[in-house]
């Protein structure tokens, strides 16, 4: 019944009087019959299953064939785009749409390798939540070169027990580590979540937060980051295996949490705990939580290389990814649980209620803290590896 209600709502929405611009109708005609090579991270079964559904809907609704190229790292596709540009391949590129954000977006944009000015023209942009950082990516203006399709926030995961109070600040986290030696850790950078944890600590510990909006300055880097390294120097001896080694991935930490080897895990997906509970990998008492001051969060996007072969089809696909239909399904914890980029207030009922109903049940919401400038990722990873990576 719920699926039927959703389908009927979507049909009603399609006839709700929104005029489709002539250029959009032309774009749809150009896209019909095209094959879009969508390069996306393929490291999660839920994500892969969702993208398979997207491919089916695109064929059925628009006559566009979507071939999902599953990546271990978006940087692999970035290197391919760079190589094609270096070889003078200005057309018929191998990547039509790329799931990207942060430093990978900055690399491509600064090299002039992206199509710009298209994202804001898509019909479903009208539903986007403008309170989220959808016009910038790690402090980089997007200039319409990226279409948002999901948001994420770093969260910690713990099991609620009477004898354990979740740490809600960096100070409390250090106290928690002292009270539970060997029971905490974080993924080893350059794992994405591990680096995000380092950024989170820098944001709340530095005495010069304004410096994080700009690329790191070698002349002031040590001064800005000194509180971070002092904190980690104190924290690491209290960690699992005394901070001499780190779990390789958040997934490994999830298993260690389930086995009682760790007291906390980490995720960049606010619905991840709901998914783990549904799969019976964590008990129903598990919760996602964060610092009261806030936790680092961002928006993830799709972008179109300037030499893409199927630019019309890529735009139609990006527009579909922002649609209420796709966003409601993506936000459903049992399907993926990726947080929406839509403002539910812009949607008519019952779509508004259906989207709002997907908020994770096992989540203690905290404010978003903006990502530092993308250049900080590489700088922090290099410094971390130099200080702690050889141990």
N, C-alpha and C positions, 0 to 999 in steps of 0.2 A: 504493500500500500504506500509506503514511503517513497519508493522509487516511482510509482505511478503518479503520486502527487507532484514530485519534482519534475517529471516529464511534462505534465500538464501545465505546470507553472512556466516552464521554459517556452512552451508553445505560446502561452499567453503573452510572455515577454516579447517574443519575436514579432507579435502583432500589436505592440503597445503604442505604436505611433511614432517611434523614433525613426526619423528619416535617415536613410543611408546615403552618405555623400556620393556624388557621381564617381569621384576618383576611387572610392572603396569598391563600388560595383565593378569598375574597370579592373581593379586589382584582383578581385575574385575571379573574373573571367580569365585574366592572364595566368592565375595560379592553377586553374583547372587542368589536370593532366600532368602537372609538374611533380617531380620527385625531390623532396626536401631531405637532405642529409643533416639530421639533428644530432650534433655531438654533445653528449651529456654524461655526467658522472654515472657509472654503472655499478657502484659498490654496495647497493642496498636492494634486496629483493622487492621491497615495497615500492621503491622508486621505479624499478624496472617494470613491474607489473602495471603501475600507473601509466608509464610512457607507452606501453603496449596498448592500453585502452585509448590513449590520446591518438595513436596512429590509426586505430580502427575508426574513431569518430571523425578524424580528418578525411579519411577515404569516403566514409558514408555521407558526410555533410557537405564536403567541398570538392570531392574528386581529386584530392591531393594525396599522393603517396608519401608517407613519412618513414624514412629509414633511420632508426636510432643507432648511432655509433656510440657504443658504450666505452667510456674512458676510465682509466685508472686515475687520471689527473688531467684537469682542463689544460694544464700547461703543455700537454702533448699536442693538443689541437692548436694552441697558440704557436708552437714551434713550426707546425705544418703550414699555418697561414703565413708566418714570417718567411719560411723557405720558398713558398710559392711567390711571394712578393719579390724576394731577392732574385728569383729566376725570371721575373718579368711576366708572370702569369696574372694579368689584370682581369681576366674573365674566366668563367668555367672553373672556379675554385672548388676544392673538395669539401669545404665546410659551408653549409647554407645557414645554419642557425647554431649558436653555441651557448650553452649554459655557463655563465661566467659572472664573476664579480671581483672586486678588490684589485690586487696587483696585476692579474691577468688582463683585466679590462684596461687598466692604466697603460700597460705595455702596448696593447693593440691601438688604443686611442692616440697615444702620443706619437706612434709611428704612422698615423693616418691610414690605418688598415681597416677601418670600420665605416659602414654606411651610417650617416647621421641624419637627424631631423625627421625620422619616420615614426618613432614610437608614440609621440604625442598626438599623431594624426589618426591612430587606430580608434575605431568606434568604441571599444571597451575601455579606453582610457578614462571615460567619464565616470567609471565606477571606482577608480583607484583612490586609495586612502592617501590624501595629500599630506597628512600629518606624519607619515613615515618618510624616510629619506629616499624618495623615488626619483628625485631629480639630481641626486649625487650618489656616488659610489665610493665609499672610503674617502670622502672629502673631495672627490673628483667630479666636476659637473658632467652629467651624462650627455648633454646636448642632443637629446632625443636619439641617442645611439643604442639605448638599452630599453627593453620593455620589462617591467617588474612582473614576476610571477610567483614569488614566495618571500616570506620573511622568516628570520631565524633569530634565536637568542640563546646565548650560552646559559646553561642552567646546570646546577648540581643535582645529583640524585641520591636520596637516602631512604632508609626504611624507618618509618616512625616507630619509636619505642619510648617507653616511659623514662628510661635511663639515659636517653640521648636527646639533646636539644640541637637542632640544626644551626650551624654557624651562619650568621646573617651579616657579617662584615669580614674584612681581611684580618682584623684583630681577633675576632672570634674564631676564625678559621685556624689561626696560629695556636690559639688556646685549645681548640679541639684536637689539633695534631699532638700537642703536648699531653693531653689527657688520654689520647688513644694512639700511642706511638706505633708506627709500622702499619697503620690502618688507612692511611691516605696516600694518594699519588695523583699524577696527571699524565696524559699521553705525552710521549716524548716528541718535542718539536723536531722536525717541521710538520708533524701531524697537525692538521688544520685546527682541531679542537685544543690540542696542547698549546699551539701558538696563541689561540684565542684566550686561553687561561692566562698566559703571560701578559697579553695586552690588557685583560681585565684588571689584573693586579697593578699594572703600570698606571692605568686610568685613575684608580682610586688611591694610589700611593704617591704619585708624583706631586711635587710642589709647584710644577709649572705646566698645568694641563693645557694651556693655550698653545704650547709648543707642539702638541700632538696633532693639531689641525694642519700643520705644514710638514714637508719632508724633514726627516731628522738632519740636524746641522752637526757635522763632525766636531765643531768647536764646542758645542754645548751638550752633545749626546750623553756623555758620562754624567754630567750634572743633572740632566733631566731624569735619567734612569737610575741614579744612585739609590734611591729608596727601594726600588724594585729588587736590585741585586742584594742589598742588605737584608731584605725580607726573605728572599730565597735562600741566602746563606744560612739563615736561622731555621727556615722551614725544612730544608732538604734532609738534614740528619734525623728528622722525626718521621720521615716518610717510609713507605714500603721499601724494604731492602736499603734503608738509610739513604735513599736518594741516589744510590750508586747506579741504579738502572731504573727504567721507567716502562710502563706498559706501552706496547706499540700503537694501540688504537683504543678508542672509547669502547668498542665492542668487547675487547678483552677486559676492560675495566668492568663492564656490565656483568660478565661472567664471574669475575672475582668478587663483585658485590653480592651476587646471588649465592656464591659459595661461602660467603662470610670472610673472605680473605681481605676485603676492603670494606670500609664503613661507608664510603661515598664513591659515586661514579660521576661522569660528566656527559653532557650531550649538547648539541646545537639545535635540537629539535624539541620544541616545547611539548609535543604530544608523544615523545619517545617512551615515557614511562607508561602511558596508557597502552601503547603497542606491546611493550614487554609484559605487562600484566595480562593483556589479552592472549598472549602466546604462552602464558603461565611460566615465564622466565623470571618474574619478580612477584612477590606477594602483593595483595591489594593494599597493604599499608605503605607501599612505596610512594614517594612524592618527589616532584621536581621543585626546586626552590632556588633562591638566589640572595644576593646581598640586598638589604633594605634600600641602600643608596641607588641600586640599579645594577643591571648586568648588560654586558656588551651585546649589541644586536645589530643586525643589518638586513638589507633586502638583497635577494639574489635575482638575477636578471637573465634575459636572453638577448643576444646581440647578433648582428648580421655582418659578416665580413664584406668589405667593399668589392671583392671579386667573386661573391657568391653566385652560383649558377642559377639558383631558383629564388631570386629575391622576392618576387610576388608571393610565391608559396610560403616563404619564410615569414613574411609579414602576416599572412592569413593564419599561419600556425601560432605566431606570437599573440595575435589577437584572440585566438581560441583559448590559449593558456590563461588569459586574463578574464575569460568569460565567467559569469556566475556558475554555469554548469560545471566547468572544469575546476573552478576554485572551491566550490562546495565539496566536490568529490575528493579533491586533493587534501582538504582540511579534515576530512573524516578520519579519526584516529585509526580505525580498523583497516583503512586503505593506505594512507600515508601519514596523515596528521601534520602536514606542512602548513604553517600558519598563512592565512590569506593576506593578500595585498589590497583587498577591496575594502571600501568603507561600506559596511552593511546598511548604513542610513540612506545610501543612494539607491538601494534596491527596493522594489515593491514587495509587499507581502504576497505569498508566503516565503519567497526566496530569502528575505531578510532573516526571518526566524530560522530557516533551515541552515543558513550560514552561521548564525550566532549559536546554534545548537551544537556546533562542532568544537566549541572550546573544550580543551582537554579537562577531564575531571580531576586528574591527579597533578595539578599545577598550582603553585602559589605564585601568583602574578607579581612581577616587580617592574619598575620603570626600565625603559630602554636607555642604554648609554651608547652614544654614537661611536662608530669605529674611528680609530686614528687614521691619519693619511696612509694610503696604501703602502708607501715606501717604508713605513715602520715595520711591516711584516718581515721583510728581508733583513733589515738592520737588527731587529730583536733576535731573529733566529740565528744569525751569524754570531752575535754576542753570546747568546745562550749556549750554542755549541762550543764556542771557545772556552767558556767558563765551566760548563758541566758535561759537555758531550763526550769527552774522552774518559770520563770516570767509569 
